[in-house]
């Protein structure tokens, strides 16, 4: 059992939208831990001072969200391999007295697919739409699981080429116009773009899932709405679909374990709690 009174946080600017307090608050209660997890709005100009005061304010660590992931990457005393390869930090903890930065997004992505699409790793080529920070996490997860045919498609080809160069063998870069040709033998389609997100081109499809083979899995890292137009279209084609909420839930597990000393589980009860919160915010 963790020591009473341990504190953790999520910082961002803005931060009111974060579901992390719901997730960690649920686990604290479920495990009977007398700790706290707080959402704190930290403006970019105040970030350095906030990080410098963590120990003095009794924090064991916390989560980092937009717009701070890259700045905290630069400011951490040590970084894990995932953070180094992804180029961003979303989780902080103290290790050997050093403020250490990690990235659990790749873990969360893979764990979500493990839960809802077992066997996804042996499905063949993977097509990743988008080349931002989320795409880096997805590609790291795919590489870690042994994927050797990862096709990145992005509106700006140069950004896809940057990721190809970053991740090396088995990764190729393509313009969005090439997506129809990339899908015919793909076993996994991942949307990391904002297309389909509530309020951002939500009626558009970033790719046509009808072009995928029948065994393909389609996943979208967007979780508002839970079923994006891409997932709805894929389901209508009879394809296996996985929404983005599980990635959010699973990425929270390693941080909670580091701060509070207990490894929590992602349960149907937790998912229902966050789904209800998404509905209340809609």
N, C-alpha and C positions, 0 to 999 in steps of 0.2 A: 504493500500500500504506500502511496506517495505521502510525503510529509504534508501536514496541513498547511494551508495558506499559500501554496505555490500559485504564482500568477503567470499568465500568458496573455497574448494580445494578437490582434490583427490590425495592421496599419495600412492606410491608403488615403487618398484625397480625391474625391469624397469616399466615405466608408459606410454610410448609413445603409446601403443596399446589401452589404455583405451577409451571407447566410452562415458564415463560420461560427459566430456566437451561438446560433441554434444548434449546430452540430456538436461543438465542444461542450456546450452547456448540458446537452443531453447526456453525453458520456460522463461528465463530472457527476451528474445526479445518479446515473445508472451504476457507477462504481463507488458511490458514497465518498467522493473525494472533496475535501474542504478547500478547494482551490477556486480560481476565477479565470475567466477568459473574456477579455474586454476589446471592444471595437474602438479604436482611437484614430481620430482624424489628424493626420500629421501633414502639414504643408511641406512641399519640397525644401523650402528655405529652413525649416526646422528639423529636418531629418537627422543631420549629423549630431545635433544636441540630444535628440531623442535616443539615438543609438548609444551615445556616450553615457547616458544616464540609466541604462537598462538595469545594470547590477544594483546600483544605488536605490532604485525604485522597487527592488525585490522581484524583478521579472526573471523567469527561467528561460524565456525565449518567446517566440511568437511567429505569426505569419505575416507575409508581405504581399500586398497586391498593388494594382496600378495606382499611381505611376512610378512606384518605387523599386520595382524588381531589379532593374539594371543598376540603379544607384547603390542599392544595398549589396549587390554583387561586387561592386568596386570597393565598398567600405568594409566588407567582412574580413576578419583576420585570417580566416581559413575557409576553403570551399570544398564541397565534396565533388566527386567526379561528374555527377549529373549536372550540378550547377555550372561546372566548368564547360561542359559540352553544350549545354543549353544557353549559357550566357546570361542567366538570370537566377535570382534567389527568391524563393517563396517561403522558406522556413529558416528560422534562426534558433540556435541554442548555444550554450556554453560548453566547450570541450577543452580540458586541460587549461582552463582559464581564458581561452580565446573565444571571441564571438565567431561562431562558425555558421556559414550559410550553406544551405542545401536546396535542392529542387525536387519536390515530390510529385510534380505533374506527370512525369513519365510513368512513375509507379502507379499513380491513380488511373491513368489511361489504360495501362495493361491490365490492372486488377479489375476494372470495369468490364473489359472484354472477357476476361477469364470467367467472371460471374455469369454473364449473359450470353456469351458465344463461345463456350468451351471448344478447344481445338482450332481456334482462329489462327494460330501461329503457322499451321501447316497448309494454309489455304491458297498459297501462290503469291503473285505480285500484289503489292500494295500501292494504291494511288492516293497521294496526299494533296488535297486542294488547299492552297495558301502557303505562305513562306514567312510568317511572322513568328513570334515567340512561342505560340501554341504549337505550330508546326515543328519547331525545333524539339519540343518535348515529345511529340508524337514520334518523330524520326528516331530520337534516342531510344524510346521504348521499343520500337520495331527492331532497331539494330541489336539492342540488348537481348531480344528474344530470337535472334538468329535470322531475321529477314535479310535477304540478299538481292532483292529486286524491288526497290522503293522508287516510285516515280513521283516527283514533285511537280505540280502544275500551278503556275501563278501568273497573274495578270502582267506583272513586271518580271520578265524572264531573268534579269540580272539578279534579283533577290533569290530566285530558285537556284540559280547557279552558285550563289554564295553558300547556300545550305548544302548543295552537292559537294562543294569543295571542303566544307567544314566536316561533313560526315564520311566522305571518301567512298571506298569501294562499295558497289551495289546500289548507289544512289544516282539517279539521273534527273535532269532538269528539263522542263518543257513549258511552252506557252499554253495558256488556257485553251486556245483553239485546237490543241492536240488532244484534249481530254477524250473525245469520242474514240480515238484510235487506241488510247491507253486502257480502256475499260474491258475490252473483249476477253482478255484472259486474266483479269484481276480477281483476286479472292477477297480483297478488302478495299473499301473506299472510305476515306476519312475526310470530312469537311472541317477545316479549321478556320474558314473565312467567316465573316459576319453575315453572309447571305443566308437568309432564313431566320435570323434573329429578330425578335419582336421589334418593329419599328425600323428595321434596316433591310429593305428589299425582301420582305418576308414572303412575298408571293413568288419569288424567283426560285429557280432550281440551279445550283452551282454545277450540276452534272445530271445527265439522264441515266437513272439506274436501270432502265430497260435494256441498256447496252451491256450490262454485266452478266456473267454466267450465273446459272441458277444456284450455285453453291456459295456465292459471294455474301459477305457481311458488309452492311452499311452502317457507319456510325457518324454522329455529328457531335462536336464538343459543345455546341450551343445547348443550353437547357431551359431557355425561356424563348419560345414555348418548348415544352417537353418533346412534343412531336413536331419537328420542323417539316416544311414542305418536302424536303429531300427524303426524310424518313417515311413520311406518308406515301410518297410516290414509290419508294423502295418496297414498302409493305404491300402496296397494291400490286407490285410485280411478283409477290411471293417470296421476297428476299428476307433474310434474317436482319433485323435492325436493332441497334443499341443506342439509347439516348445518352446525352452528355451529363446527366445528373450524377451517375455513378462515379464518374471521374472526379467530380467535386468532393463526393463523400469519401472515396478511397484515398485521395491525396492527403486528406486530413489525418489519416491513421498514424503515419510515422512521427509526425510532430507531437501529437498528443502523448505518444509513448515516451518520447524524449523528455517532455516537460513534466509529466505526471507519473511516470514509472509504470504505467499499465498499458498494454496493447489493446485498444478497443476493437469492436467488430462493427462492420456496416450491416445493420439489420433491416428487415422490412419496416420495423417500427420507426427507425431513424429516417428512412426514405419517406415514409408517409408523413412524418413531421415536417420535413422540408418541402415536400410536394404541397402540403396544406398551406405553408407559408408562401410558396410561389403563387398559389391561387389567390391568397389574400392580397398580394401585391399587384395582381393583374388588374 
